[in-house]
Amino acid sequence: MRYWAAAKAAAGTAEEPYAAATLAEALDAARAAHAANPEFARVLMRCSFLVNGDPVGTRDHTAVALAEGGTVEVLPPFAGG
């Protein structure tokens, strides 16, 4: 998972690996890993996501399959985009 802007600040890292079959599972694991920082979960609620370069949009995160070795981009809203 690659974190950008406020997501990166809240996670305290630019990226970290995931072991999940769906985007929902990956996000749940990330929330658990960063449970000591409640701001991380708040930031994730406002984020949009790209999976292997494709926008997730409004799709149900439980239906977004992740491939081993893939990339999830976590993009909070930001100005000047």
C-alpha angles and dihedrals in degrees: 000000000000117000123205133197112326091008090056091049093048093047093046090224139071095227145356136181124261132207105196140118096217138030090246091057092047092050092047090052092048091050090051092048091052097037091124088067110056090186089071092063091046091052092048091056089063098042132105121212140218120199112200088338096309119116114242093205114170096338116131107263090223088063096050106096120209124210124217108263092018128132130243114194115203109205121184118197111275136170125249092030 
